[in-house]
Amino acid sequence: MIKLVVFTLSSALAFACSCMNLQKSGTSTLSSPTGDTVVNFLDTAYRDVIMIEDQHVAHEGSNYLIDIPLKENQDSLYVFFLSARVPVDLFKNSASFFPEIKEFILVVPDWAFYQRVAEDATKNGIVLEPATTNVYYHIKRVEDQIQVDSMRISGNGHPQLDFKIPRVPDDHFVSYRSEQYGSVCCPKDPRWEIIEEDGPFIKNFENRNNVRIKGIYRQNNGKEGEHITFYTLSGLSPEQRLKFILEKRSQWFVNKATKTIVFAPQVFTPQLVPFVKTGFNKTTAVTF
């Protein structure tokens, strides 16, 4: 009797993540997903790699929230392992994915390859253990340009990855949306015309979604009313946070009724903001 073994995608993920323990046998294949000349931009090992899993991700339409608070440093190289199904192009094109990070590597399992292996195993009734196969994207943000290199490794030759879970420093808070207002005069920032919409918008969102919008903070940054409002959205689920982000983004436009506004798909991330305890720009709570 032939034993039928179905190689599931969950099994494929287990193999994909085995890059922390490199295979001791088999061949290594280095290629470019686009067929271009391959430039090996990888080191042999990376520490503090951040895993992006399904539990961190919410999506609505073509927009995604990756709910991982992370302290961003412009001078550091970050490495992310994307085990969740988020379109890679969003990381290449979206400036809202950890916007302060200027350079990062995105590691993505070759799901198409694992799917082919699963289909072959099912078709032939055999057990197939695929070689660990990942695509590595090196993404650099240089002024208003985004540079992307990529390479695919199958088999041996993967860098060793040491994962970590980011922590929120005690003297910081997590903001999922911030809104900056300029001067109330001289000249007047047009967005002062819609600041009175914030209270009704929040109450309406709370009633429709049976939630409370808590943890709203403000920091002054000028003597003519200039300030930033931060929304921590504490107590909300990732899905509710993304919904608030998208609806507030649409609301925060002057003369909305006279405009046709089309937003490109985005991947959003939270921002870590230092608590300012004293001084002119002290962090203060806001209620509506």
Helices and strands as residue ranges (DSSP letters): H 9-16, G 17-20, E 28-31, E 45-52, G 54-56, E 57-60, E 63-66, E 78-82, H 88-93, E 103-109, H 111-124, E 133-142, E 145-155, E 160-163, E 172-175, E 177-181, G 190-193, G 195-197, H 198-209, E 216-220, E 227-231, H 238-251, G 256-258, E 267-268, E 271-274, E 284-286
